[in-house]
Amino acid sequence: MSANPIPPLHLYSVPSDTEAALVPPPKRERPRTAWTADQLMAANFPEPKWAVPGILAEGVSLLAGPPKVGKSWLSLGLALAVAAGGQAFDSVPVQGGPVLYLALEDTPRRLQTRMGKLLGGQPAPAGLTLVTECPPFPQGGTEAIAQWLDRNPDARMVVIDVFAKMRGQAPQGVSAYDADYVSVGYAKRLADHYGIAVVLVHHVRKAGSDDFLTEVSGTNGIAGAADATLVLKRARGQADGILHVTGRDVDESEYALSFQAASGAWHLLDGPVSDHTVGDTRAAILRYLRAHPGVKPKDMAGVLPQVDMDTIRRTCSRMAEAGQLTRDGGGRYYPNTETRTESTQQVSGLSGCPVTPSDQPEYPGQSELELSGLSGADEAEGTAE
């Protein structure tokens, strides 16, 4: 049997620039962690760095979803976009920079196949490092990632797919909440120290919930320790998925996404989520009423294709009962701007987010914990070749 020409990847085996390795990494000053009230109010802090403007900021972000929903396709697509400096979700411009992708449930062959589909003939970015093996955080994983970050000071993102492979054994004698909080804390220290986005791909519970945050698998310690939580859920209607986002530096939002099976890519759909999670008739009515609020069903009959007036009248009435529309005493309908789905109407404005923000922060939000082993690990560095 012939030997596999593609050897297994390991974080320690990633080649590095020999000349660059001779140059010591830049010294990272320990951040200030205490002020008087007047000093804090007078301080100027840079805006957080964005890996994906409006969605992924520096810090730890959980990307959770049910099995086979497409989390790995989404995270790999984002990694390729950020490493190449292209467009995330085929519409959001991102600033390029090195990305580390830990694909801990994949083989090199599967990664090659997926990237081939996502790239669609475009050259693969050299700034994306893919790794299929890494020890858990407590057993050396933190130091291994830190060494890569030291060799790539301009890195913008680290993706860990999946988080369960890196969290390691829970400390003895602690509660489940504390164990979950500590496990995310390893990634949090890396993110804060290096000022990058760390994405932890995770799972959701089998039981659904009206609050997407409670669907994250594990205790509340996982979501509580993370800076942001993103939950990808299957949707009905024209959208294949809804990405729910909330966090400390990101606004709570919902984004309608479409999965392109031929390319493996997730695309951001224009307009509010409600336009894409309802049937075609309701979506058409919503779009028309946003452009022409205060019309009656008979006014829409000649405008909406292949929908008769009786269907429009019944659908408008049902949508009013469901809170998707409001109706005045004269029988005129208006889009209900008070519903939550309507509050995310700025989804298509993501491309208007600053693409090149003030992007070299002094890491004001870093943990005051000492990062022993996170930098200057000369002994381990010698094994990276």
Phi, psi and chi 1 to 4 in degrees:
 res  aa     phi    psi   chi1   chi2   chi3   chi4
   1 MET       -  128.9 -177.2  175.4  179.5      -
   2 SER   -73.6  149.3   61.3      -      -      -
   3 ALA   -71.3  146.8      -      -      -      -
   4 ASN   -68.1  123.4 -171.1  -19.1      -      -
   5 PRO   -70.0  -13.1   26.4  -34.8      -      -
   6 ILE  -108.7  101.1  -53.8  177.0      -      -
   7 PRO   -69.0  154.3   26.6  -33.6      -      -
   8 PRO   -59.0  139.7  -20.1   31.2      -      -
   9 LEU   -86.4  147.1  -63.3  175.6      -      -
  10 HIS  -146.0  144.9 -168.6  -75.6      -      -
  11 LEU   -58.1  -36.4 -174.1   53.9      -      -
  12 TYR   -72.0  -19.3  -66.1  125.3      -      -
  13 SER   -95.0   -0.2   67.6      -      -      -
  14 VAL   -66.4  122.9  174.3      -      -      -
  15 PRO   -67.0  150.0   24.6  -34.0      -      -
  16 SER  -128.5  162.8   59.7      -      -      -
  17 ASP   -69.6  118.1 -171.7  -27.3      -      -
  18 THR   -60.3  -43.8  -55.8      -      -      -
  19 GLU   -65.6  -40.4  -66.2 -175.8    2.8      -
  20 ALA   -65.8  -32.8      -      -      -      -
  21 ALA   -65.7  -25.6      -      -      -      -
  22 LEU   -73.7  -19.9  -62.0  176.6      -      -
  23 VAL   -88.6  121.8  179.1      -      -      -
  24 PRO   -63.0  144.8   23.3  -33.2      -      -
  25 PRO   -64.0  153.4   23.7  -33.4      -      -
  26 PRO   -62.1  139.1   22.1  -33.3      -      -
  27 LYS   -71.6  130.6 -176.8  178.1  179.8 -179.0
  28 ARG  -101.8  116.5  -62.1 -179.5 -177.7  -87.4
  29 GLU   -69.3  141.4  -61.6  -67.6  -23.6      -
  30 ARG   -67.2  129.7  178.6  169.7  177.8  171.8
  31 PRO   -70.3  152.9   28.0  -35.8      -      -
  32 ARG   -72.4  137.3 -178.1  176.5  178.9  177.6
  33 THR  -125.9    6.2   56.8      -      -      -
  34 ALA  -144.3  138.6      -      -      -      -
  35 TRP  -143.9  158.9  -61.0  -96.6      -      -
  36 THR   -79.9  162.9   60.9      -      -      -
  37 ALA   -59.5  -41.6      -      -      -      -
  38 ASP   -70.0  -34.2   58.5  -28.3      -      -
  39 GLN   -64.8  -42.3  -69.7  172.4  -19.0      -
  40 LEU   -64.8  -41.3 -176.9   59.0      -      -
  41 MET   -68.4  -26.1  -67.6  -54.9  -63.2      -
  42 ALA   -88.9   -9.3      -      -      -      -
  43 ALA   -74.8  149.4      -      -      -      -
  44 ASN  -109.7  119.3  -67.5  -42.0      -      -
  45 PHE  -111.5  136.2  -62.7   99.8      -      -
  46 PRO   -70.6  156.4   26.0  -33.8      -      -
  47 GLU   -65.4  150.9  -68.1  -63.1  -40.1      -
  48 PRO   -64.8  149.0   22.3  -32.5      -      -
  49 LYS   -73.7  142.4  -73.5 -164.8  -61.8 -173.9
  50 TRP  -111.5  126.4  -69.0   93.2      -      -
  51 ALA   -77.1  -44.2      -      -      -      -
  52 VAL  -129.3  107.4  179.7      -      -      -
  53 PRO   -51.4  129.1  -28.7   36.1      -      -
  54 GLY    85.6  -13.3      -      -      -      -
  55 ILE  -125.2  -51.0  -63.1  179.6      -      -
  56 LEU  -120.1  107.3  -77.1  177.2      -      -
  57 ALA  -102.2  170.4      -      -      -      -
  58 GLU   -59.3  147.9   65.0  177.3  -87.2      -
  59 GLY   118.4 -173.0      -      -      -      -
  60 VAL   -96.6  125.9  174.6      -      -      -
  61 SER  -119.6  127.5  -65.9      -      -      -
  62 LEU   -84.4  130.2  -75.4  173.2      -      -
  63 LEU  -114.5  102.3  172.4   58.3      -      -
  64 ALA  -113.6  154.6      -      -      -      -
  65 GLY  -179.7  164.5      -      -      -      -
  66 PRO   -69.2  163.9   25.1  -32.9      -      -
  67 PRO   -59.6  143.3  -22.8   33.3      -      -
  68 LYS    65.4   15.8  -50.2  -57.0 -179.5 -176.0
  69 VAL   -80.1  -19.3   74.3      -      -      -
  70 GLY   113.9   23.0      -      -      -      -
  71 LYS   -63.4  -42.5  -59.8 -174.1  -61.2  -66.0
  72 SER   -68.0  -39.1  -67.7      -      -      -
  73 TRP   -61.0  -43.0  -76.8  104.6      -      -
  74 LEU   -65.3  -47.3 -170.7  150.5      -      -
  75 SER   -68.4  -37.7   57.0      -      -      -
  76 LEU   -68.1  -39.1 -178.5   56.8      -      -
  77 GLY   -62.0  -41.1      -      -      -      -
  78 LEU   -65.3  -40.4  -68.4  178.3      -      -
  79 ALA   -61.7  -42.8      -      -      -      -
  80 LEU   -64.2  -42.3  -74.7  165.8      -      -
  81 ALA   -65.0  -44.1      -      -      -      -
  82 VAL   -69.1  -41.6  173.2      -      -      -
  83 ALA   -63.9  -34.0      -      -      -      -
  84 ALA   -90.2  -13.7      -      -      -      -
  85 GLY    71.1   39.7      -      -      -      -
  86 GLY  -101.5 -131.0      -      -      -      -
  87 GLN  -125.6  120.8  -70.7 -171.2  -30.8      -
  88 ALA   -74.6  142.0      -      -      -      -
  89 PHE    56.5   21.9  -60.1  113.8      -      -
  90 ASP    64.5   17.8 -158.9   33.5      -      -
  91 SER  -153.0  -16.7   60.6      -      -      -
  92 VAL  -105.4  108.5 -173.6      -      -      -
  93 PRO   -63.5  136.7  -18.2   30.7      -      -
  94 VAL  -127.8  151.0  -63.8      -      -      -
  95 GLN   -84.5  132.3 -175.2  173.7  -18.4      -
  96 GLY   -76.7  155.5      -      -      -      -
  97 GLY   176.3  163.5      -      -      -      -
  98 PRO   -57.4  142.6  -24.1   34.5      -      -
  99 VAL  -132.6  136.5  175.1      -      -      -
 100 LEU  -107.4  123.6  175.3   62.8      -      -
 101 TYR  -118.8  112.3 -171.0   92.6      -      -
 102 LEU   -93.8   99.5  -56.7 -174.3      -      -
 103 ALA   -96.3   79.6      -      -      -      -
 104 LEU   -82.6   -2.8  -55.9  178.6      -      -
 105 GLU  -116.1   10.5  -68.8 -173.2  -36.4      -
 106 ASP  -117.9  163.7  -72.9  -42.3      -      -
 107 THR  -105.6  159.9   63.0      -      -      -
 108 PRO   -57.2  -36.9  -25.6   34.1      -      -
 109 ARG   -64.5  -42.6 -177.6 -178.4  -60.8  -81.4
 110 ARG   -66.1  -40.1 -173.7  180.0  -57.7  132.5
 111 LEU   -62.8  -41.3  -75.2  172.1      -      -
 112 GLN   -61.7  -42.8 -176.8 -172.7   65.1      -
 113 THR   -63.9  -45.6  -59.4      -      -      -
 114 ARG   -65.2  -44.1  -72.7 -174.5  174.8 -179.4
 115 MET   -64.5  -35.6  -79.9 -160.9  -58.7      -
 116 GLY   -60.1  -40.3      -      -      -      -
 117 LYS   -68.3  -44.9  -68.5 -176.3   67.2  173.5
 118 LEU   -66.9  -36.8  -73.7  164.0      -      -
 119 LEU   -75.7  -28.6  -70.3  167.9      -      -
 120 GLY    55.5   40.4      -      -      -      -
 121 GLY    93.3  -10.6      -      -      -      -
 122 GLN   -75.7  151.7  -63.1  -64.2  -44.3      -
 123 PRO   -65.7  144.1   22.0  -32.8      -      -
 124 ALA   -74.1  137.1      -      -      -      -
 125 PRO   -72.8  130.6   25.7  -32.8      -      -
 126 ALA   -68.5  -17.8      -      -      -      -
 127 GLY   -78.0   -3.0      -      -      -      -
 128 LEU  -100.2  118.4  175.3   58.1      -      -
 129 THR  -101.7  123.8  -62.1      -      -      -
 130 LEU  -110.5  133.7  -60.9  117.8      -      -
 131 VAL  -135.3  137.2  176.0      -      -      -
 132 THR  -109.8   -4.7   58.5      -      -      -
 133 GLU  -139.3  136.0  -65.4 -179.9   20.1      -
 134 CYS  -160.7  136.9 -174.9      -      -      -
 135 PRO   -66.4  156.8   23.6  -32.4      -      -
 136 PRO   -59.6  161.1  -22.7   33.2      -      -
 137 PHE   -49.7  -51.1  -76.7  127.5      -      -
 138 PRO   -70.3  -19.7  -15.4   30.0      -      -
 139 GLN  -102.5   27.0  -79.5   77.6   52.8      -
 140 GLY   113.3   -7.1      -      -      -      -
 141 GLY   -64.3  -38.5      -      -      -      -
 142 THR   -60.1  -46.3  -57.9      -      -      -
 143 GLU   -67.2  -37.4  -70.1   76.1   11.0      -
 144 ALA   -63.6  -44.1      -      -      -      -
 145 ILE   -66.3  -40.1  -64.8  172.5      -      -
 146 ALA   -62.0  -38.7      -      -      -      -
 147 GLN   -64.3  -39.7  -70.2  159.2   22.5      -
 148 TRP   -64.2  -41.2 -177.3   88.6      -      -
 149 LEU   -65.7  -35.0  -70.3  168.5      -      -
 150 ASP   -65.0  -35.1  -76.2  -28.5      -      -
 151 ARG   -78.5  -14.4  -62.9 -165.6  -60.3  -89.3
 152 ASN  -129.0   72.7  -64.3  -89.7      -      -
 153 PRO   -64.2  -16.8   21.8  -32.6      -      -
 154 ASP   -95.7   13.2  -63.3  -34.1      -      -
 155 ALA   -58.0  145.4      -      -      -      -
 156 ARG  -114.5  -22.4  -58.6 -165.8   66.4   80.8
 157 MET  -158.5  145.8 -173.6  165.8   69.0      -
 158 VAL  -125.5  128.5  172.9      -      -      -
 159 VAL  -113.9  129.4  179.6      -      -      -
 160 ILE  -116.7  109.7  -62.0  174.7      -      -
 161 ASP  -125.4   96.4 -174.3    7.0      -      -
 162 VAL  -118.2  162.4  -67.9      -      -      -
 163 PHE   -61.7  -36.1  172.8   52.2      -      -
 164 ALA   -58.1  -28.6      -      -      -      -
 165 LYS   -74.2  -17.7  -70.8  -83.2 -169.8  175.0
 166 MET  -108.6  -14.2  -71.1  -67.1  -67.1      -
 167 ARG   -73.3  -27.6   61.4 -179.3  -58.3  169.2
 168 GLY    75.3 -174.1      -      -      -      -
 169 GLN   -71.6  142.4  -66.1  -70.9  -26.7      -
 170 ALA   -70.4  139.8      -      -      -      -
 171 PRO   -58.6  144.7  -20.3   31.9      -      -
 172 GLN   -74.2  143.7  -66.3 -175.8  -10.5      -
 173 GLY    78.8   14.1      -      -      -      -
 174 VAL  -116.3  158.9  -58.4      -      -      -
 175 SER   -72.1  164.0   66.4      -      -      -
 176 ALA   -62.0  -38.4      -      -      -      -
 177 TYR   -61.5  -48.3  177.4   95.5      -      -
 178 ASP   -64.3  -37.6  -70.9  -21.9      -      -
 179 ALA   -63.6  -42.0      -      -      -      -
 180 ASP   -65.8  -40.7  -76.2  -16.4      -      -
 181 TYR   -63.9  -42.0 -161.1   94.6      -      -
 182 VAL   -64.9  -39.5  167.3      -      -      -
 183 SER   -63.9  -39.9   64.9      -      -      -
 184 VAL   -73.7  -26.3  178.3      -      -      -
 185 GLY   -60.7  -31.5      -      -      -      -
 186 TYR   -59.6  -47.6  -70.4  108.8      -      -
 187 ALA   -68.1  -35.5      -      -      -      -
 188 LYS   -62.0  -41.3  173.4   67.3  173.6  168.1
 189 ARG   -64.4  -41.0  -68.1  169.7   64.0 -161.4
 190 LEU   -62.8  -47.5  -76.3  167.3      -      -
 191 ALA   -61.0  -43.6      -      -      -      -
 192 ASP   -71.9  -39.2  -71.4  -12.1      -      -
 193 HIS   -68.4  -38.5 -177.1   65.2      -      -
 194 TYR  -100.2   -4.7  -70.1   94.8      -      -
 195 GLY    63.5   45.0      -      -      -      -
 196 ILE  -127.5  170.1   59.7  164.0      -      -
 197 ALA   -91.2  128.2      -      -      -      -
 198 VAL  -115.6  119.7  176.4      -      -      -
 199 VAL  -105.3  122.2  179.5      -      -      -
 200 LEU  -104.6  110.8  -54.8  178.0      -      -
 201 VAL   -78.9  127.5 -179.3      -      -      -
 202 HIS  -140.3  179.6 -165.7   45.9      -      -
 203 HIS  -113.1  166.8  -61.1  -63.7      -      -
 204 VAL  -113.6  164.8  -64.6      -      -      -
 205 ARG   -69.4  159.5  -52.2  173.4 -169.5  -86.8
 206 LYS   -68.0  -37.8  -69.4 -176.8  178.3  179.6
 207 ALA   -78.2  131.6      -      -      -      -
 208 GLY   -77.5  171.1      -      -      -      -
 209 SER  -156.2  153.2  171.2      -      -      -
 210 ASP   -69.4  -27.1  -68.3  -25.1      -      -
 211 ASP  -100.4  111.7 -177.4   -2.7      -      -
 212 PHE   -63.7  -24.2   67.5   92.1      -      -
 213 LEU   -65.4  -34.1  -80.8  176.5      -      -
 214 THR   -75.8   -6.9   63.7      -      -      -
 215 GLU   -83.9  -13.5  -65.0 -172.6   37.7      -
 216 VAL   -64.0  129.9  175.9      -      -      -
 217 SER   -63.7  141.9 -179.0      -      -      -
 218 GLY   100.7 -169.6      -      -      -      -
 219 THR   -83.9  176.2   69.7      -      -      -
 220 ASN   -67.0   -9.6  -70.3  -24.7      -      -
 221 GLY   -64.5  -29.1      -      -      -      -
 222 ILE   -69.3  -54.1  -68.6 -178.5      -      -
 223 ALA   -67.6  -31.8      -      -      -      -
 224 GLY   -67.7  -33.9      -      -      -      -
 225 ALA   -81.1  -22.6      -      -      -      -
 226 ALA   -78.3  153.4      -      -      -      -
 227 ASP   -80.3  -26.8  -64.5  -65.9      -      -
 228 ALA  -150.9  153.2      -      -      -      -
 229 THR  -128.7  128.5  -58.6      -      -      -
 230 LEU  -120.7  125.9  -64.3   78.6      -      -
 231 VAL  -119.6  121.2  176.5      -      -      -
 232 LEU   -97.3  119.8  179.4   62.9      -      -
 233 LYS  -124.2  148.8  -58.3  174.5   69.8  173.5
 234 ARG   -68.5  149.1  -68.8 -172.9  177.1   94.1
 235 ALA  -130.5  164.8      -      -      -      -
 236 ARG  -105.6  164.5  -64.3 -179.2  -62.1  173.8
 237 GLY    90.8 -144.6      -      -      -      -
 238 GLN   -78.7  -23.0  -61.7  168.3  -24.9      -
 239 ALA   -85.4  143.6      -      -      -      -
 240 ASP   -90.5  -19.0  -64.5  -52.2      -      -
 241 GLY  -160.0  156.4      -      -      -      -
 242 ILE  -121.2  125.8  -58.4  -62.5      -      -
 243 LEU   -99.7  111.6 -174.4   64.2      -      -
 244 HIS   -92.6  130.5  -58.1  -96.3      -      -
 245 VAL  -130.6  134.4 -179.0      -      -      -
 246 THR  -152.8  154.5 -170.0      -      -      -
 247 GLY   175.8 -177.3      -      -      -      -
 248 ARG   -74.9  -35.2  -60.8 -176.4  178.6  109.5
 249 ASP  -112.4    3.4  -67.6  -44.4      -      -
 250 VAL  -122.1  145.6  -63.0      -      -      -
 251 ASP   -75.7  144.0  -64.5  -31.4      -      -
 252 GLU   -65.6  123.7 -176.5  166.6  -25.6      -
 253 SER  -148.8  165.6  -55.1      -      -      -
 254 GLU  -130.5  135.1  -63.4  175.2  -22.3      -
 255 TYR  -126.4  130.2  -55.7  110.7      -      -
 256 ALA   -85.1  130.5      -      -      -      -
 257 LEU  -125.1  150.6  -57.3  174.5      -      -
 258 SER  -121.9  131.6  173.9      -      -      -
 259 PHE   -96.2  123.8 -176.8   71.4      -      -
 260 GLN   -95.9  102.1  -51.6  -63.2  -44.3      -
 261 ALA   -61.0  -34.3      -      -      -      -
 262 ALA   -65.0  -36.3      -      -      -      -
 263 SER  -107.1  -10.8   63.7      -      -      -
 264 GLY    73.4   13.3      -      -      -      -
 265 ALA  -101.6  146.4      -      -      -      -
 266 TRP   -96.0  131.3  -74.9   93.5      -      -
 267 HIS  -115.6  141.3  -66.8  -92.1      -      -
 268 LEU   -80.6  129.8 -174.0   66.9      -      -
 269 LEU   -92.2  141.3  -62.1  173.7      -      -
 270 ASP   -72.5  150.7  -72.1  -27.1      -      -
 271 GLY    89.7  170.2      -      -      -      -
 272 PRO   -67.0  158.3   22.6  -32.3      -      -
 273 VAL   -56.7  -38.8  166.0      -      -      -
 274 SER   -59.2  -26.1   59.0      -      -      -
 275 ASP   -68.5  -19.8  -79.3    4.9      -      -
 276 HIS  -116.6   -4.9  -55.6  -75.6      -      -
 277 THR  -107.8    5.9   54.3      -      -      -
 278 VAL  -113.7  171.7  -62.4      -      -      -
 279 GLY   -65.6  168.7      -      -      -      -
 280 ASP   -59.9  -40.3  -69.5  -19.3      -      -
 281 THR   -65.5  -46.3  -60.3      -      -      -
 282 ARG   -63.9  -40.2  -66.8 -163.7 -179.1 -161.5
 283 ALA   -62.3  -41.5      -      -      -      -
 284 ALA   -64.7  -40.3      -      -      -      -
 285 ILE   -64.8  -44.1  -69.3  173.3      -      -
 286 LEU   -60.4  -45.5  -81.6  170.2      -      -
 287 ARG   -63.1  -40.7  -74.6 -167.1  -66.3  -92.4
 288 TYR   -67.4  -41.6 -174.1   81.2      -      -
 289 LEU   -70.1  -28.0  -74.3  176.3      -      -
 290 ARG   -66.7  -35.1  -72.7 -160.9 -176.5   90.0
 291 ALA   -83.9  -26.6      -      -      -      -
 292 HIS  -136.9   68.1  -52.6   87.0      -      -
 293 PRO   -66.5  148.4   24.4  -33.5      -      -
 294 GLY    85.8   29.3      -      -      -      -
 295 VAL  -108.4  162.8  -60.3      -      -      -
 296 LYS   -97.7  160.1  -62.8 -178.6  178.0 -179.1
 297 PRO   -52.8  -37.5  -29.4   36.3      -      -
 298 LYS   -65.6  -26.7   65.5  178.3 -178.5  179.5
 299 ASP   -72.5  -22.4  -60.0  -39.3      -      -
 300 MET   -90.5  -16.0  -69.0 -176.9  -93.9      -
 301 ALA   -59.9  -39.5      -      -      -      -
 302 GLY   -87.3   -1.6      -      -      -      -
 303 VAL  -106.0  -40.2  179.7      -      -      -
 304 LEU   -80.0  125.3  -58.9 -177.9      -      -
 305 PRO   -70.1  138.6   26.5  -33.4      -      -
 306 GLN    58.5   30.1  -60.4  178.5  -14.8      -
 307 VAL  -131.4  120.1 -175.8      -      -      -
 308 ASP   -81.8  166.2   60.6   74.1      -      -
 309 MET   -65.5  -37.8 -169.1  172.4   69.1      -
 310 ASP   -61.7  -41.3  -72.4  -20.3      -      -
 311 THR   -64.4  -41.5  -60.1      -      -      -
 312 ILE   -63.2  -42.8  -67.5  174.6      -      -
 313 ARG   -63.8  -46.2 -176.1 -178.4  -66.5  110.8
 314 ARG   -64.8  -42.6  -71.0 -165.5  -58.2  -90.8
 315 THR   -65.7  -41.4  -56.1      -      -      -
 316 CYS   -61.9  -41.7  -74.2      -      -      -
 317 SER   -62.6  -44.2  177.8      -      -      -
 318 ARG   -66.9  -37.1  -68.6  167.2 -178.5  167.9
 319 MET   -67.3  -34.0  -68.0  174.4   71.7      -
 320 ALA   -66.7  -40.3      -      -      -      -
 321 GLU   -64.8  -32.8  -66.7  173.7   -0.3      -
 322 ALA   -84.1   -3.4      -      -      -      -
 323 GLY    84.8    8.9      -      -      -      -
 324 GLN   -84.2  -22.9  -65.6  171.2  -34.7      -
 325 LEU  -132.9  159.9  -59.7  178.0      -      -
 326 THR  -119.3  152.4   55.9      -      -      -
 327 ARG  -131.0  133.8  176.9  174.9   50.5 -161.5
 328 ASP   -92.1 -179.6   63.7   15.8      -      -
 329 GLY   -65.9  -19.7      -      -      -      -
 330 GLY   -91.5    8.2      -      -      -      -
 331 GLY    81.0   15.9      -      -      -      -
 332 ARG   -91.8  143.8  -60.6  176.6 -178.9   84.6
 333 TYR  -109.5  148.8  -73.5   90.1      -      -
 334 TYR  -137.4  149.5  -57.5   82.7      -      -
 335 PRO   -67.6  138.5   22.3  -31.5      -      -
 336 ASN   -83.9   98.9 -172.9   -6.3      -      -
 337 THR   -80.6    0.4   56.7      -      -      -
 338 GLU   -89.8  -13.7  -61.5  -59.8  -39.6      -
 339 THR   -76.1  159.3   62.0      -      -      -
 340 ARG   -66.0  -37.2 -177.9 -176.3  176.0 -166.8
 341 THR   -63.7  -30.3   53.6      -      -      -
 342 GLU   -77.0  -20.8  -66.6  -57.4  -46.0      -
 343 SER   -72.2  -10.8   67.9      -      -      -
 344 THR   -99.8   28.3   61.4      -      -      -
 345 GLN   -66.2  -13.8 -166.2  162.2   -9.0      -
 346 GLN   -85.3   14.2  -62.5  -57.3  -42.4      -
 347 VAL   -58.1  -39.1   61.2      -      -      -
 348 SER   -76.5   -5.6   60.8      -      -      -
 349 GLY   -87.6    7.1      -      -      -      -
 350 LEU   -58.7  -36.3  -86.3  178.2      -      -
 351 SER   -65.5  -13.5   57.8      -      -      -
 352 GLY   -86.1   -1.8      -      -      -      -
 353 CYS   -66.7  151.5  -68.2      -      -      -
 354 PRO   -61.7  123.1   19.7  -30.3      -      -
 355 VAL   -81.2  -33.4  179.9      -      -      -
 356 THR  -122.2   77.3  -50.7      -      -      -
 357 PRO   -73.9  178.0   29.4  -33.7      -      -
 358 SER   -63.3  103.0  176.5      -      -      -
 359 ASP  -115.5   15.9 -142.6    2.8      -      -
 360 GLN  -126.3   72.5  -62.5  -62.4  -32.4      -
 361 PRO   -69.8  161.3   28.3  -34.9      -      -
 362 GLU   -97.0   19.9  -62.6  176.2    6.3      -
 363 TYR    57.4   56.1  -42.6  115.6      -      -
 364 PRO   -68.1  -20.6   26.0  -35.9      -      -
 365 GLY   -97.0   15.8      -      -      -      -
 366 GLN   -68.6  155.2  -68.1  169.7   -6.2      -
 367 SER   -72.9  147.9  167.4      -      -      -
 368 GLU   -85.2    0.6   61.7  179.7  -54.7      -
 369 LEU   -66.3  141.6  -64.6  174.8      -      -
 370 GLU   -67.5  139.6  -74.7  -69.7  -10.9      -
 371 LEU   -99.1   62.7  -66.9  163.6      -      -
 372 SER   -63.1  127.5   57.5      -      -      -
 373 GLY    87.3   -5.6      -      -      -      -
 374 LEU   -80.3  -21.1  -73.2 -169.9      -      -
 375 SER  -147.2  154.8   58.2      -      -      -
 376 GLY    71.1   24.6      -      -      -      -
 377 ALA   -82.2   79.2      -      -      -      -
 378 ASP   -63.7  -37.4  -63.3  -28.5      -      -
 379 GLU   -64.9  -46.6  179.4  179.4   -9.0      -
 380 ALA   -68.1  -32.4      -      -      -      -
 381 GLU   -61.4  -32.2 -177.8   71.9   59.3      -
 382 GLY   -67.7  -18.0      -      -      -      -
 383 THR   -91.5    0.3   64.8      -      -      -
 384 ALA   -79.1  -16.0      -      -      -      -
 385 GLU   -74.0      -  -63.2  -64.6  -34.7      -
